[in-house]
Amino acid sequence: MIVPTRNEARNLEVVLPAVAAVRPAVYEVIVVDGDSKDGTVETARRVLPGVRIVRQTRKGKGNAMACGFAAATGDAIVMFDADGSADPQEIPRFVAALVEGADFAKGSRFTKGGGSDDITLLRKGGNAGLNLIANTLFGTRYSDLCYGYNAFWADILPLLELPAVDMPPHPDGGMYWGDGFEIETVLNCRVAAAGLSITEVPSVEKERMFGETNLRTFADGTRVLRTLAAERRRAGRDDRPAAPGTAVPGPAAVVPPAGHPAVPATPATAPVPPAVPDRAVPAAQPQRPAPRPHADAPRPHQQPSRPAPQPQPGAGRPAPQQPAPSPVAREQRPVGAERDGSARPERTGVRYAWGEEAS
């Protein structure tokens, strides 16, 4: 589980013990600190002795997330905010969605079983408009584009092509494209463009416990809109077929909006940001356990394992062992990368964790 922080000491007093109480237990908790001045790191160590601390290498939530992703040793990664707005008791729902066959479990406040105690009418309307634009551009059925409670299998990280964590800070004091609050929209767009399996998981957002939010309704909404346009251009370049007899190019770099220079492609093996040296780090990740039937929940202190691929007529994706809703289909570009010996799907969409098909 990745928890980005900056001056969140009071919130971590409550959040981390609540995470520790989750059953099945969370395999590892990584707090990524952005130069906090209020004792965030010390508080994290005190209330959760087994926590791992990672220092982010640049500024911005996107960079903090990328540093946490690079440091994670588990098979499944959960994105979790430190402000108390996310409920740790929902973590098993996200993990269950992955074990049942999803590549990406997308939290949603606007599906059956979800809700929010914090969102304003203005932000709700803006989110609905951005959902419509994203779904039109990418052929998805997202119901909550701007929510950061998500989970995914760690082996899809190369497809996301996030900025390398070892790049130096931006020379002008700004942020590279993907280092800021646009990270959640970037992930949603790239998961859809890669043709991965997406499941929406109902989630209830609570109010921030302490401190002030960094959200800015109009500025952040504009940034999300620009992100959608930039990611659509990127996906469009990837969709263009190569001329006969020419080599197929690698994934195209993003051409971001003005003021946010594109970054070089992330190397295949990105350096792991340094962990704080005086804290013991868990032992190296063991071999993945043999896949279990989808109905089995992960055991305490045991990582979830990706289901074994099974042949399915007409598609390269494995079929779940239990009946599952049919994803909302859309045509996808071929993706050359393979995982676990099976090809990427030709069709994808958003399905819901309670078993209804999106319409």
ABEGO torsion letter per residue (X at the ends): XBBBBBGAAAAAAAAAAAAAABOBBBABBBBBBBGBAAGAAAAAAAABAABBBBBBABBEAAAAAAAAAAABABABBBBBBAAGABBAAAAAAAAAAAAAGBABBBBBAABBGBEBAABBAAAAAAAAAAAAAAAAAAGBABABAABABBBBBAAAAAAAGBBBAABBBBAAGBBBBGABAAAAAAAAAAAAAAGBBBBBBBBBBBBBABEBBABBAAAAAAAAAAAAAAAAAAAAAAABBBBBGBBBBBBBBBBBBBGBBBBBBBBABBBBBBBBAABBBBBBBBBBBBBBBAABBBBBGBBBBBBBBBBBBGBABBBBABBBBBBBBBBBBBBABBBGGBBBBABBEBBBAAGBBBX
